[in-house]
């Protein structure tokens, strides 16, 4: 699944048992623009703060990274410059 969070400077990743929670810290969630859907466990954010390295990457497709293997533990391993 592609998440806009992976391209964001506020990215956080937390593992609890076999579940992995990806999002941003609580302070950024309080800002206007964060929309959580607890039924499907999805969220969207209008305050995406794109990482500098993602801005010049050819995988950047607006709000999402088009590479399905790019991010491992919050770090991009598949960066290609435009």
VOGU-3710 file (C-alpha; in Angstrom, 3 decimals, decimal comma):
1> xxxxxxxxxx> 0,000/0,000/0,000  1,308/3,452/-0,855  1,125/6,058/1,862  1,785/9,773/1,504  3,389/9,615/4,961  6,471/7,921/3,557  7,377/11,070/1,615  6,743/13,383/4,572  9,327/14,879/6,947  6,966/14,061/9,840
11> xxxxxxxxxx> 7,007/10,307/9,076  6,922/7,942/12,056  6,836/4,148/12,141  5,967/2,111/15,210  5,889/-1,668/15,514  3,631/-3,217/18,147  3,795/-6,984/17,970  3,027/-7,980/14,392  1,282/-4,678/13,559  3,031/-1,672/12,048
21> xxxxxxxxxx> 1,613/1,824/12,532  2,724/4,496/10,065  1,781/8,139/10,437  3,049/11,309/12,053  3,519/12,468/15,613  0,526/13,565/17,676  1,404/17,260/17,427  1,156/17,173/13,616  -2,070/15,143/13,742  -3,714/17,984/15,659
31> xxxxxxxxxx> -3,105/20,412/12,790  -5,992/21,155/10,484  -5,848/18,931/7,431  -5,399/15,495/9,029  -8,373/13,242/8,254  -8,560/9,852/9,925  -10,816/7,036/8,783  -10,905/4,551/11,648  -13,266/2,171/9,852  -10,796/1,333/7,064
41> xxxxxxxxxx> -7,662/2,365/9,058  -6,698/4,897/6,385  -5,942/8,577/6,673  -5,214/11,523/4,462  -3,363/14,718/5,230  -3,551/18,110/3,548  -0,366/19,217/5,364  2,074/16,879/3,646  5,616/18,194/4,210  7,505/16,451/1,376
51> xxxxxxxxxx> 11,133/15,456/2,018  13,724/17,305/-0,068  15,031/14,063/-1,580  11,500/13,117/-2,670  10,959/16,444/-4,453  13,670/15,613/-7,007  12,908/11,898/-7,326  11,368/10,467/-10,488  9,132/8,209/-8,386  7,357/11,271/-6,933
61> xxxxxxxxxx> 3,800/11,343/-8,282  2,407/14,343/-6,427  1,297/13,058/-3,042  2,569/9,493/-3,450  5,766/7,626/-4,183  5,280/5,467/-7,274  7,923/2,918/-6,199  6,538/-0,024/-4,243  9,978/-0,901/-2,849  11,355/2,557/-2,115
71> xxxxxxxxxx> 11,006/2,808/1,666  12,545/0,442/4,192  12,344/1,508/7,854  11,578/5,078/6,797  14,572/5,424/4,485  14,420/5,475/0,689  16,430/2,691/-0,944  15,144/3,257/-4,482  15,710/6,967/-5,141  16,130/8,092/-8,731
81> xx> 16,676/11,713/-9,696  14,494/13,335/-12,343
//
